[in-house]
């Protein structure tokens, strides 16, 4: 073992950091010629393919029900913590945006489930711990970057929802949930809040669907960067606007229903949708 002086040690750390940055940048970004080379083809699908993906996703859920339910306990727990935080800090108007916003971060939250479906597809033995295999993926840096992008989108949605409330029913917080619901459903400002909120939420959902519909499964399946993954996901939506819009509605509806009551339904909804997303990816992108 060679003992380095402080200057040598510092230079070694600089070179190591430069190597890490280089590899991370390669995982996140490919030059233009690489993007054109690596971008996979995208198939046209029909509405029937969405149902087939859900059926296959449910089959994966049944195959690994115990392990997946154990993994999925985190989703209702996160939802309950967020809801309690909202109630404890007079943020009652954010309860519905918090639940609906799961659709924005759902693609990232399902990464471990995609890995389980991928391993089952290969005929490999699967345990709940294999979901953590996504962290060992060569594309994990790109997956993390894309996940941060969706988290930022989620935060932006909550800020937008709070702003809409402030300019309609605000600025004072509601005295109770019942008072908030009554004001939202029986007053003109309340209907304005609902209408504007639905419109703005729709825009956020479209962005999340476009950039994340199949980007995460693609990153797990192939050595591509974030740019290629996002572009392929966008192309999938552009080539299949009606089926992908229907898929977005199915995912959003499932997550909202799974959030009622107390986010408990997410224990089943999240894994089924996660596994189904992997199978939807397989239908959209040929091997």
LINMO-V290339 format. One record per residue. N is the residue number from 0. RES is the residue in three letters. NEAR is the number of other ideal C-beta (glycine too) atoms within 10 Angstrom. D_LAST is the distance of its C-alpha to the last C-alpha in whole Angstrom. Layout:
# LINMO-V290339
N & RES & NEAR & D_LAST
N & RES & NEAR & D_LAST
This chain:
# LINMO-V290339
0 & UNK & 3 & 48
1 & UNK & 4 & 49
2 & UNK & 6 & 50
3 & UNK & 11 & 50
4 & UNK & 7 & 52
5 & UNK & 7 & 51
6 & UNK & 8 & 50
7 & UNK & 11 & 48
8 & UNK & 11 & 46
9 & UNK & 11 & 46
10 & UNK & 11 & 44
11 & UNK & 11 & 42
12 & UNK & 10 & 40
13 & UNK & 10 & 40
14 & UNK & 10 & 38
15 & UNK & 10 & 36
16 & UNK & 10 & 35
17 & UNK & 10 & 34
18 & UNK & 10 & 32
19 & UNK & 11 & 30
20 & UNK & 10 & 30
21 & UNK & 10 & 29
22 & UNK & 12 & 26
23 & UNK & 14 & 26
24 & UNK & 12 & 26
25 & UNK & 15 & 23
26 & UNK & 22 & 21
27 & UNK & 17 & 22
28 & UNK & 15 & 22
29 & UNK & 21 & 21
30 & UNK & 11 & 23
31 & UNK & 8 & 22
32 & UNK & 8 & 21
33 & UNK & 15 & 18
34 & UNK & 16 & 17
35 & UNK & 11 & 17
36 & UNK & 10 & 15
37 & UNK & 18 & 13
38 & UNK & 17 & 12
39 & UNK & 19 & 9
40 & UNK & 10 & 9
41 & UNK & 19 & 10
42 & UNK & 14 & 11
43 & UNK & 11 & 14
44 & UNK & 20 & 15
45 & UNK & 12 & 19
46 & UNK & 13 & 21
47 & UNK & 9 & 20
48 & UNK & 18 & 17
49 & UNK & 21 & 19
50 & UNK & 13 & 21
51 & UNK & 16 & 18
52 & UNK & 24 & 16
53 & UNK & 19 & 20
54 & UNK & 12 & 21
55 & UNK & 20 & 18
56 & UNK & 22 & 19
57 & UNK & 16 & 22
58 & UNK & 15 & 21
59 & UNK & 23 & 20
60 & UNK & 24 & 23
61 & UNK & 11 & 25
62 & UNK & 14 & 24
63 & UNK & 23 & 25
64 & UNK & 12 & 28
65 & UNK & 8 & 30
66 & UNK & 17 & 28
67 & UNK & 25 & 26
68 & UNK & 14 & 30
69 & UNK & 13 & 31
70 & UNK & 21 & 29
71 & UNK & 22 & 29
72 & UNK & 11 & 33
73 & UNK & 14 & 32
74 & UNK & 25 & 31
75 & UNK & 18 & 35
76 & UNK & 13 & 37
77 & UNK & 16 & 35
78 & UNK & 21 & 36
79 & UNK & 13 & 40
80 & UNK & 11 & 40
81 & UNK & 19 & 39
82 & UNK & 19 & 41
83 & UNK & 10 & 44
84 & UNK & 12 & 44
85 & UNK & 18 & 44
86 & UNK & 13 & 47
87 & UNK & 8 & 49
88 & UNK & 10 & 49
89 & UNK & 12 & 50
90 & UNK & 20 & 47
91 & UNK & 19 & 46
92 & UNK & 24 & 45
93 & UNK & 21 & 42
94 & UNK & 16 & 41
95 & UNK & 18 & 39
96 & UNK & 23 & 37
97 & UNK & 21 & 36
98 & UNK & 20 & 35
99 & UNK & 20 & 33
100 & UNK & 24 & 32
101 & UNK & 25 & 30
102 & UNK & 25 & 27
103 & UNK & 26 & 27
104 & UNK & 19 & 26
105 & UNK & 24 & 24
106 & UNK & 26 & 21
107 & UNK & 20 & 22
108 & UNK & 20 & 24
109 & UNK & 26 & 21
110 & UNK & 25 & 19
111 & UNK & 21 & 21
112 & UNK & 29 & 20
113 & UNK & 26 & 16
114 & UNK & 24 & 16
115 & UNK & 29 & 18
116 & UNK & 29 & 15
117 & UNK & 20 & 13
118 & UNK & 17 & 15
119 & UNK & 18 & 16
120 & UNK & 14 & 13
121 & UNK & 8 & 13
122 & UNK & 7 & 17
123 & UNK & 11 & 18
124 & UNK & 7 & 22
125 & UNK & 21 & 22
126 & UNK & 11 & 25
127 & UNK & 15 & 26
128 & UNK & 10 & 26
129 & UNK & 18 & 22
130 & UNK & 23 & 22
131 & UNK & 13 & 24
132 & UNK & 17 & 21
133 & UNK & 21 & 20
134 & UNK & 12 & 23
135 & UNK & 8 & 22
136 & UNK & 17 & 18
137 & UNK & 12 & 19
138 & UNK & 23 & 18
139 & UNK & 15 & 21
140 & UNK & 19 & 23
141 & UNK & 28 & 21
142 & UNK & 22 & 20
143 & UNK & 17 & 24
144 & UNK & 18 & 25
145 & UNK & 25 & 23
146 & UNK & 17 & 24
147 & UNK & 11 & 28
148 & UNK & 18 & 27
149 & UNK & 21 & 26
150 & UNK & 13 & 29
151 & UNK & 11 & 31
152 & UNK & 18 & 30
153 & UNK & 21 & 32
154 & UNK & 13 & 35
155 & UNK & 14 & 35
156 & UNK & 24 & 35
157 & UNK & 17 & 38
158 & UNK & 12 & 40
159 & UNK & 17 & 40
160 & UNK & 24 & 40
161 & UNK & 14 & 43
162 & UNK & 13 & 45
163 & UNK & 22 & 44
164 & UNK & 25 & 47
165 & UNK & 14 & 49
166 & UNK & 12 & 50
167 & UNK & 21 & 50
168 & UNK & 19 & 51
169 & UNK & 15 & 52
170 & UNK & 7 & 53
171 & UNK & 8 & 55
172 & UNK & 16 & 52
173 & UNK & 19 & 53
174 & UNK & 11 & 55
175 & UNK & 10 & 53
176 & UNK & 12 & 50
177 & UNK & 9 & 52
178 & UNK & 12 & 54
179 & UNK & 19 & 51
180 & UNK & 13 & 49
181 & UNK & 13 & 52
182 & UNK & 17 & 53
183 & UNK & 21 & 49
184 & UNK & 10 & 50
185 & UNK & 9 & 53
186 & UNK & 13 & 54
187 & UNK & 8 & 53
188 & UNK & 14 & 51
189 & UNK & 18 & 49
190 & UNK & 13 & 48
191 & UNK & 15 & 47
192 & UNK & 22 & 45
193 & UNK & 15 & 43
194 & UNK & 12 & 42
195 & UNK & 17 & 42
196 & UNK & 20 & 40
197 & UNK & 10 & 37
198 & UNK & 10 & 37
199 & UNK & 16 & 36
200 & UNK & 21 & 34
201 & UNK & 12 & 32
202 & UNK & 11 & 32
203 & UNK & 20 & 30
204 & UNK & 21 & 28
205 & UNK & 14 & 26
206 & UNK & 16 & 26
207 & UNK & 25 & 24
208 & UNK & 23 & 22
209 & UNK & 18 & 21
210 & UNK & 20 & 20
211 & UNK & 25 & 19
212 & UNK & 26 & 17
213 & UNK & 28 & 14
214 & UNK & 28 & 15
215 & UNK & 30 & 16
216 & UNK & 28 & 12
217 & UNK & 25 & 11
218 & UNK & 29 & 14
219 & UNK & 22 & 13
220 & UNK & 21 & 10
221 & UNK & 16 & 10
222 & UNK & 14 & 13
223 & UNK & 23 & 14
224 & UNK & 24 & 17
225 & UNK & 22 & 19
226 & UNK & 18 & 19
227 & UNK & 24 & 16
228 & UNK & 30 & 15
229 & UNK & 21 & 18
230 & UNK & 18 & 17
231 & UNK & 25 & 14
232 & UNK & 27 & 15
233 & UNK & 17 & 18
234 & UNK & 18 & 16
235 & UNK & 28 & 15
236 & UNK & 21 & 19
237 & UNK & 11 & 20
238 & UNK & 15 & 18
239 & UNK & 23 & 18
240 & UNK & 9 & 22
241 & UNK & 10 & 23
242 & UNK & 21 & 21
243 & UNK & 23 & 20
244 & UNK & 14 & 24
245 & UNK & 14 & 24
246 & UNK & 25 & 22
247 & UNK & 19 & 24
248 & UNK & 13 & 27
249 & UNK & 17 & 26
250 & UNK & 23 & 25
251 & UNK & 20 & 28
252 & UNK & 12 & 30
253 & UNK & 22 & 29
254 & UNK & 24 & 29
255 & UNK & 16 & 33
256 & UNK & 12 & 34
257 & UNK & 22 & 33
258 & UNK & 23 & 35
259 & UNK & 10 & 38
260 & UNK & 6 & 40
261 & UNK & 11 & 40
262 & UNK & 24 & 36
263 & UNK & 15 & 36
264 & UNK & 19 & 33
265 & UNK & 27 & 31
266 & UNK & 19 & 31
267 & UNK & 18 & 29
268 & UNK & 24 & 27
269 & UNK & 26 & 26
270 & UNK & 27 & 24
271 & UNK & 23 & 23
272 & UNK & 28 & 21
273 & UNK & 29 & 20
274 & UNK & 28 & 18
275 & UNK & 29 & 17
276 & UNK & 26 & 16
277 & UNK & 26 & 13
278 & UNK & 23 & 12
279 & UNK & 26 & 13
280 & UNK & 24 & 10
281 & UNK & 19 & 8
282 & UNK & 20 & 10
283 & UNK & 28 & 10
284 & UNK & 20 & 7
285 & UNK & 9 & 4
286 & UNK & 6 & 0
